[in-house]
Amino acid sequence: DEARGYGVVKMNVDTDTQWAYWVGLRDFYEDSEGYLQGQIGNPKGLDKPNKSYYDPRKWVRESELTMKSRVVESCKDLNNV
């Protein structure tokens, strides 16, 4: 706390943000596994498309959200928000 008061802090958040990104991807896969086994066919029906699930923009967005949360947590730890 004293170091933060003087504005002298070294904090390596690279590993934490990488892990947070992975958590977003992992959670998306676990929640959507039944929709990620093929282009067509999912728990809603054998003829139902899955494009909205395997589109990389979808799961990258989920990863970005969990990483964003981790960055906000780091900023709070450093008292800069």
A tleap script that builds the chain and sets N, CA, C and O, in Angstrom:
source leaprc.protein.ff14SB
mol = sequence {
  NASP GLU ALA ARG GLY TYR GLY VAL VAL LYS
  MET ASN VAL ASP THR ASP THR GLN TRP ALA
  TYR TRP VAL GLY LEU ARG ASP PHE TYR GLU
  ASP SER GLU GLY TYR LEU GLN GLY GLN ILE
  GLY ASN PRO LYS GLY LEU ASP LYS PRO ASN
  LYS SER TYR TYR ASP PRO ARG LYS TRP VAL
  ARG GLU SER GLU LEU THR MET LYS SER ARG
  VAL VAL GLU SER CYS LYS ASP LEU ASN ASN
  CVAL
}
set mol.1.N position { 0.817 -1.197 0.000 }
set mol.1.CA position { 0.000 0.000 0.000 }
set mol.1.C position { 0.863 1.264 0.000 }
set mol.1.O position { 0.530 2.255 -0.650 }
set mol.2.N position { 1.971 1.215 0.735 }
set mol.2.CA position { 2.838 2.389 0.787 }
set mol.2.C position { 3.416 2.700 -0.591 }
set mol.2.O position { 3.465 3.860 -1.000 }
set mol.3.N position { 3.855 1.659 -1.307 }
set mol.3.CA position { 4.417 1.861 -2.645 }
set mol.3.C position { 3.373 2.452 -3.584 }
set mol.3.O position { 3.673 3.349 -4.373 }
set mol.4.N position { 2.153 1.948 -3.495 }
set mol.4.CA position { 1.093 2.500 -4.347 }
set mol.4.C position { 0.850 3.962 -4.027 }
set mol.4.O position { 0.563 4.760 -4.920 }
set mol.5.N position { 0.962 4.310 -2.770 }
set mol.5.CA position { 0.771 5.700 -2.366 }
set mol.5.C position { 1.777 6.634 -3.016 }
set mol.5.O position { 1.471 7.797 -3.277 }
set mol.6.N position { 2.975 6.130 -3.279 }
set mol.6.CA position { 4.016 6.925 -3.936 }
set mol.6.C position { 3.973 6.785 -5.460 }
set mol.6.O position { 4.738 7.432 -6.174 }
set mol.7.N position { 3.076 5.938 -5.942 }
set mol.7.CA position { 2.967 5.733 -7.386 }
set mol.7.C position { 4.046 4.835 -7.941 }
set mol.7.O position { 4.322 4.868 -9.141 }
set mol.8.N position { 4.667 4.025 -7.086 }
set mol.8.CA position { 5.734 3.127 -7.524 }
set mol.8.C position { 5.221 1.699 -7.421 }
set mol.8.O position { 5.114 1.134 -6.333 }
set mol.9.N position { 4.909 1.136 -8.567 }
set mol.9.CA position { 4.368 -0.213 -8.570 }
set mol.9.C position { 4.794 -0.918 -9.847 }
set mol.9.O position { 4.753 -0.337 -10.932 }
set mol.10.N position { 5.201 -2.164 -9.711 }
set mol.10.CA position { 5.417 -3.015 -10.883 }
set mol.10.C position { 4.470 -4.192 -10.727 }
set mol.10.O position { 4.506 -4.919 -9.734 }
set mol.11.N position { 3.645 -4.357 -11.707 }
set mol.11.CA position { 2.654 -5.428 -11.653 }
set mol.11.C position { 2.628 -6.110 -13.011 }
set mol.11.O position { 2.337 -5.467 -14.020 }
set mol.12.N position { 2.924 -7.388 -13.050 }
set mol.12.CA position { 2.916 -8.138 -14.296 }
set mol.12.C position { 1.552 -8.796 -14.451 }
set mol.12.O position { 1.236 -9.763 -13.758 }
set mol.13.N position { 0.766 -8.278 -15.345 }
set mol.13.CA position { -0.578 -8.821 -15.534 }
set mol.13.C position { -0.692 -9.635 -16.821 }
set mol.13.O position { -1.784 -10.082 -17.172 }
set mol.14.N position { 0.405 -9.829 -17.516 }
set mol.14.CA position { 0.364 -10.562 -18.779 }
set mol.14.C position { -0.213 -11.962 -18.602 }
set mol.14.O position { -1.128 -12.355 -19.325 }
set mol.15.N position { 0.314 -12.709 -17.650 }
set mol.15.CA position { -0.170 -14.071 -17.424 }
set mol.15.C position { -1.629 -14.064 -17.009 }
set mol.15.O position { -2.413 -14.894 -17.470 }
set mol.16.N position { -1.997 -13.134 -16.142 }
set mol.16.CA position { -3.389 -13.061 -15.691 }
set mol.16.C position { -4.346 -12.740 -16.833 }
set mol.16.O position { -5.432 -13.313 -16.915 }
set mol.17.N position { -3.948 -11.830 -17.710 }
set mol.17.CA position { -4.842 -11.482 -18.822 }
set mol.17.C position { -4.914 -12.620 -19.838 }
set mol.17.O position { -5.963 -12.850 -20.438 }
set mol.18.N position { -3.805 -13.331 -20.033 }
set mol.18.CA position { -3.852 -14.502 -20.921 }
set mol.18.C position { -4.793 -15.560 -20.359 }
set mol.18.O position { -5.591 -16.150 -21.088 }
set mol.19.N position { -4.689 -15.790 -19.054 }
set mol.19.CA position { -5.566 -16.784 -18.428 }
set mol.19.C position { -7.026 -16.337 -18.517 }
set mol.19.O position { -7.907 -17.148 -18.803 }
set mol.20.N position { -7.279 -15.075 -18.278 }
set mol.20.CA position { -8.649 -14.560 -18.357 }
set mol.20.C position { -9.214 -14.746 -19.768 }
set mol.20.O position { -10.385 -15.092 -19.928 }
set mol.21.N position { -8.390 -14.517 -20.784 }
set mol.21.CA position { -8.820 -14.713 -22.164 }
set mol.21.C position { -9.192 -16.188 -22.382 }
set mol.21.O position { -10.223 -16.495 -22.981 }
set mol.22.N position { -8.347 -17.083 -21.893 }
set mol.22.CA position { -8.600 -18.513 -22.021 }
set mol.22.C position { -9.891 -18.903 -21.303 }
set mol.22.O position { -10.663 -19.708 -21.824 }
set mol.23.N position { -10.136 -18.350 -20.125 }
set mol.23.CA position { -11.343 -18.667 -19.361 }
set mol.23.C position { -12.593 -18.325 -20.172 }
set mol.23.O position { -13.558 -19.088 -20.180 }
set mol.24.N position { -12.574 -17.181 -20.852 }
set mol.24.CA position { -13.710 -16.805 -21.682 }
set mol.24.C position { -13.971 -17.808 -22.793 }
set mol.24.O position { -15.115 -18.176 -23.060 }
set mol.25.N position { -12.894 -18.247 -23.439 }
set mol.25.CA position { -13.014 -19.231 -24.512 }
set mol.25.C position { -13.478 -20.579 -23.963 }
set mol.25.O position { -14.377 -21.208 -24.521 }
set mol.26.N position { -12.866 -21.012 -22.876 }
set mol.26.CA position { -13.220 -22.301 -22.263 }
set mol.26.C position { -14.687 -22.315 -21.838 }
set mol.26.O position { -15.409 -23.275 -22.109 }
set mol.27.N position { -15.119 -21.253 -21.175 }
set mol.27.CA position { -16.506 -21.194 -20.718 }
set mol.27.C position { -17.486 -21.189 -21.883 }
set mol.27.O position { -18.536 -21.829 -21.829 }
set mol.28.N position { -17.128 -20.457 -22.941 }
set mol.28.CA position { -17.992 -20.446 -24.134 }
set mol.28.C position { -18.108 -21.855 -24.705 }
set mol.28.O position { -19.203 -22.298 -25.052 }
set mol.29.N position { -16.984 -22.557 -24.803 }
set mol.29.CA position { -17.020 -23.921 -25.343 }
set mol.29.C position { -17.872 -24.831 -24.457 }
set mol.29.O position { -18.710 -25.585 -24.953 }
set mol.30.N position { -17.655 -24.755 -23.161 }
set mol.30.CA position { -18.424 -25.620 -22.258 }
set mol.30.C position { -19.916 -25.331 -22.337 }
set mol.30.O position { -20.731 -26.253 -22.296 }
set mol.31.N position { -20.278 -24.062 -22.450 }
set mol.31.CA position { -21.693 -23.691 -22.524 }
set mol.31.C position { -22.316 -24.035 -23.876 }
set mol.31.O position { -23.526 -24.238 -23.966 }
set mol.32.N position { -21.497 -24.101 -24.923 }
set mol.32.CA position { -22.003 -24.261 -26.291 }
set mol.32.C position { -21.570 -25.570 -26.944 }
set mol.32.O position { -21.737 -25.733 -28.152 }
set mol.33.N position { -21.027 -26.490 -26.183 }
set mol.33.CA position { -20.428 -27.702 -26.743 }
set mol.33.C position { -21.341 -28.437 -27.713 }
set mol.33.O position { -20.885 -28.915 -28.751 }
set mol.34.N position { -22.603 -28.529 -27.391 }
set mol.34.CA position { -23.544 -29.234 -28.256 }
set mol.34.C position { -23.748 -28.571 -29.609 }
set mol.34.O position { -24.251 -29.199 -30.541 }
set mol.35.N position { -23.363 -27.316 -29.721 }
set mol.35.CA position { -23.510 -26.570 -30.974 }
set mol.35.C position { -22.199 -26.482 -31.749 }
set mol.35.O position { -22.165 -25.929 -32.848 }
set mol.36.N position { -21.130 -27.019 -31.188 }
set mol.36.CA position { -19.804 -26.878 -31.795 }
set mol.36.C position { -19.247 -28.189 -32.327 }
set mol.36.O position { -18.036 -28.326 -32.499 }
set mol.37.N position { -20.116 -29.144 -32.585 }
set mol.37.CA position { -19.666 -30.450 -33.061 }
set mol.37.C position { -19.784 -30.597 -34.576 }
set mol.37.O position { -19.315 -31.584 -35.143 }
set mol.38.N position { -20.396 -29.640 -35.218 }
set mol.38.CA position { -20.543 -29.675 -36.665 }
set mol.38.C position { -21.254 -28.419 -37.141 }
set mol.38.O position { -21.752 -27.632 -36.336 }
set mol.39.N position { -21.297 -28.239 -38.455 }
set mol.39.CA position { -21.939 -27.051 -38.997 }
set mol.39.C position { -23.455 -27.101 -38.833 }
set mol.39.O position { -24.112 -26.072 -38.678 }
set mol.40.N position { -23.995 -28.312 -38.870 }
set mol.40.CA position { -25.449 -28.489 -38.758 }
set mol.40.C position { -25.724 -29.592 -37.756 }
set mol.40.O position { -25.010 -30.593 -37.698 }
set mol.41.N position { -26.766 -29.396 -36.973 }
set mol.41.CA position { -27.176 -30.389 -35.992 }
set mol.41.C position { -26.737 -30.002 -34.599 }
set mol.41.O position { -25.543 -29.880 -34.322 }
set mol.42.N position { -27.697 -29.811 -33.730 }
set mol.42.CA position { -27.403 -29.412 -32.361 }
set mol.42.C position { -28.531 -29.871 -31.451 }
set mol.42.O position { -29.454 -30.537 -31.918 }
set mol.43.N position { -28.485 -29.536 -30.167 }
set mol.43.CA position { -29.542 -29.980 -29.256 }
set mol.43.C position { -30.958 -29.538 -29.652 }
set mol.43.O position { -31.939 -30.126 -29.196 }
set mol.44.N position { -31.064 -28.523 -30.485 }
set mol.44.CA position { -32.390 -28.052 -30.912 }
set mol.44.C position { -32.923 -28.809 -32.124 }
set mol.44.O position { -34.095 -28.671 -32.474 }
set mol.45.N position { -32.074 -29.606 -32.765 }
set mol.45.CA position { -32.526 -30.391 -33.919 }
set mol.45.C position { -31.385 -30.778 -34.825 }
set mol.45.O position { -30.379 -30.074 -34.911 }
set mol.46.N position { -31.546 -31.911 -35.508 }
set mol.46.CA position { -30.493 -32.417 -36.391 }
set mol.46.C position { -30.273 -31.545 -37.618 }
set mol.46.O position { -29.211 -31.609 -38.238 }
set mol.47.N position { -31.263 -30.730 -37.976 }
set mol.47.CA position { -31.148 -29.885 -39.157 }
set mol.47.C position { -30.890 -28.413 -38.815 }
set mol.47.O position { -30.943 -27.558 -39.699 }
set mol.48.N position { -30.616 -28.117 -37.564 }
set mol.48.CA position { -30.414 -26.729 -37.125 }
set mol.48.C position { -28.967 -26.300 -37.350 }
set mol.48.O position { -28.042 -27.037 -37.008 }
set mol.49.N position { -28.765 -25.106 -37.927 }
set mol.49.CA position { -27.401 -24.618 -38.186 }
set mol.49.C position { -26.722 -24.095 -36.906 }
set mol.49.O position { -27.385 -23.702 -35.946 }
set mol.50.N position { -25.396 -24.104 -36.925 }
set mol.50.CA position { -24.606 -23.686 -35.776 }
set mol.50.C position { -23.691 -22.508 -36.048 }
set mol.50.O position { -22.837 -22.187 -35.222 }
set mol.51.N position { -23.854 -21.855 -37.194 }
set mol.51.CA position { -22.933 -20.796 -37.594 }
set mol.51.C position { -22.730 -19.732 -36.519 }
set mol.51.O position { -21.609 -19.260 -36.325 }
set mol.52.N position { -23.776 -19.355 -35.833 }
set mol.52.CA position { -23.633 -18.289 -34.834 }
set mol.52.C position { -22.801 -18.739 -33.636 }
set mol.52.O position { -22.374 -17.901 -32.841 }
set mol.53.N position { -22.561 -20.035 -33.491 }
set mol.53.CA position { -21.748 -20.527 -32.388 }
set mol.53.C position { -20.282 -20.683 -32.778 }
set mol.53.O position { -19.400 -20.337 -31.992 }
set mol.54.N position { -20.004 -21.200 -33.981 }
set mol.54.CA position { -18.607 -21.420 -34.348 }
set mol.54.C position { -17.976 -20.220 -35.049 }
set mol.54.O position { -16.788 -20.255 -35.369 }
set mol.55.N position { -18.736 -19.173 -35.291 }
set mol.55.CA position { -18.181 -17.935 -35.839 }
set mol.55.C position { -17.155 -17.386 -34.835 }
set mol.55.O position { -17.510 -17.107 -33.690 }
set mol.56.N position { -15.894 -17.227 -35.247 }
set mol.56.CA position { -14.856 -16.785 -34.306 }
set mol.56.C position { -15.177 -15.467 -33.611 }
set mol.56.O position { -14.734 -15.243 -32.485 }
set mol.57.N position { -15.928 -14.604 -34.255 }
set mol.57.CA position { -16.265 -13.330 -33.619 }
set mol.57.C position { -17.036 -13.548 -32.327 }
set mol.57.O position { -16.920 -12.760 -31.388 }
set mol.58.N position { -17.811 -14.598 -32.280 }
set mol.58.CA position { -18.615 -14.901 -31.092 }
set mol.58.C position { -17.739 -15.302 -29.913 }
set mol.58.O position { -17.858 -14.732 -28.828 }
set mol.59.N position { -16.852 -16.287 -30.120 }
set mol.59.CA position { -16.051 -16.744 -28.988 }
set mol.59.C position { -14.890 -15.819 -28.672 }
set mol.59.O position { -14.444 -15.766 -27.526 }
set mol.60.N position { -14.387 -15.087 -29.663 }
set mol.60.CA position { -13.357 -14.083 -29.369 }
set mol.60.C position { -13.957 -12.987 -28.502 }
set mol.60.O position { -13.297 -12.489 -27.589 }
set mol.61.N position { -15.190 -12.609 -28.774 }
set mol.61.CA position { -15.857 -11.581 -27.968 }
set mol.61.C position { -15.986 -12.023 -26.512 }
set mol.61.O position { -15.756 -11.232 -25.598 }
set mol.62.N position { -16.353 -13.276 -26.299 }
set mol.62.CA position { -16.461 -13.784 -24.936 }
set mol.62.C position { -15.109 -13.744 -24.230 }
set mol.62.O position { -15.035 -13.410 -23.047 }
set mol.63.N position { -14.049 -14.081 -24.944 }
set mol.63.CA position { -12.697 -14.021 -24.384 }
set mol.63.C position { -12.310 -12.590 -24.051 }
set mol.63.O position { -11.700 -12.329 -23.013 }
set mol.64.N position { -12.663 -11.669 -24.929 }
set mol.64.CA position { -12.346 -10.255 -24.686 }
set mol.64.C position { -13.069 -9.731 -23.447 }
set mol.64.O position { -12.511 -8.930 -22.698 }
set mol.65.N position { -14.291 -10.172 -23.228 }
set mol.65.CA position { -15.049 -9.714 -22.066 }
set mol.65.C position { -14.425 -10.177 -20.758 }
set mol.65.O position { -14.346 -9.408 -19.800 }
set mol.66.N position { -13.976 -11.444 -20.709 }
set mol.66.CA position { -13.353 -11.918 -19.481 }
set mol.66.C position { -11.989 -11.262 -19.271 }
set mol.66.O position { -11.594 -11.002 -18.134 }
set mol.67.N position { -11.273 -10.996 -20.352 }
set mol.67.CA position { -9.995 -10.309 -20.218 }
set mol.67.C position { -10.218 -8.869 -19.754 }
set mol.67.O position { -9.468 -8.357 -18.923 }
set mol.68.N position { -11.232 -8.233 -20.284 }
set mol.68.CA position { -11.554 -6.861 -19.872 }
set mol.68.C position { -11.836 -6.800 -18.375 }
set mol.68.O position { -11.375 -5.888 -17.688 }
set mol.69.N position { -12.582 -7.759 -17.877 }
set mol.69.CA position { -12.880 -7.801 -16.450 }
set mol.69.C position { -11.609 -7.924 -15.625 }
set mol.69.O position { -11.494 -7.315 -14.561 }
set mol.70.N position { -10.651 -8.711 -16.112 }
set mol.70.CA position { -9.394 -8.886 -15.377 }
set mol.70.C position { -8.575 -7.601 -15.388 }
set mol.70.O position { -7.941 -7.267 -14.387 }
set mol.71.N position { -8.578 -6.879 -16.499 }
set mol.71.CA position { -7.859 -5.603 -16.574 }
set mol.71.C position { -8.486 -4.592 -15.614 }
set mol.71.O position { -7.770 -3.858 -14.934 }
set mol.72.N position { -9.796 -4.551 -15.557 }
set mol.72.CA position { -10.477 -3.647 -14.623 }
set mol.72.C position { -10.090 -3.993 -13.190 }
set mol.72.O position { -9.846 -3.099 -12.380 }
set mol.73.N position { -10.033 -5.279 -12.873 }
set mol.73.CA position { -9.626 -5.709 -11.532 }
set mol.73.C position { -8.200 -5.236 -11.218 }
set mol.73.O position { -7.932 -4.765 -10.113 }
set mol.74.N position { -7.293 -5.360 -12.183 }
set mol.74.CA position { -5.914 -4.889 -11.984 }
set mol.74.C position { -5.874 -3.381 -11.759 }
set mol.74.O position { -5.140 -2.895 -10.899 }
set mol.75.N position { -6.651 -2.657 -12.521 }
set mol.75.CA position { -6.692 -1.198 -12.362 }
set mol.75.C position { -7.203 -0.817 -10.978 }
set mol.75.O position { -6.699 0.122 -10.363 }
set mol.76.N position { -8.201 -1.543 -10.490 }
set mol.76.CA position { -8.702 -1.271 -9.138 }
set mol.76.C position { -7.631 -1.584 -8.094 }
set mol.76.O position { -7.476 -0.856 -7.113 }
set mol.77.N position { -6.894 -2.677 -8.316 }
set mol.77.CA position { -5.817 -3.037 -7.389 }
set mol.77.C position { -4.766 -1.928 -7.313 }
set mol.77.O position { -4.146 -1.714 -6.271 }
set mol.78.N position { -4.579 -1.236 -8.421 }
set mol.78.CA position { -3.568 -0.170 -8.479 }
set mol.78.C position { -4.140 1.209 -8.139 }
set mol.78.O position { -3.437 2.217 -8.214 }
set mol.79.N position { -5.403 1.240 -7.770 }
set mol.79.CA position { -6.087 2.494 -7.438 }
set mol.79.C position { -6.022 3.527 -8.551 }
set mol.79.O position { -5.825 4.714 -8.287 }
set mol.80.N position { -6.186 3.088 -9.793 }
set mol.80.CA position { -6.153 4.062 -10.886 }
set mol.80.C position { -7.477 4.135 -11.650 }
set mol.80.O position { -7.513 4.551 -12.807 }
set mol.81.N position { -8.549 3.730 -10.998 }
set mol.81.CA position { -9.890 3.917 -11.584 }
set mol.81.C position { -10.792 4.587 -10.585 }
set mol.81.O position { -11.961 4.834 -10.878 }
savepdb mol mol.pdb
quit
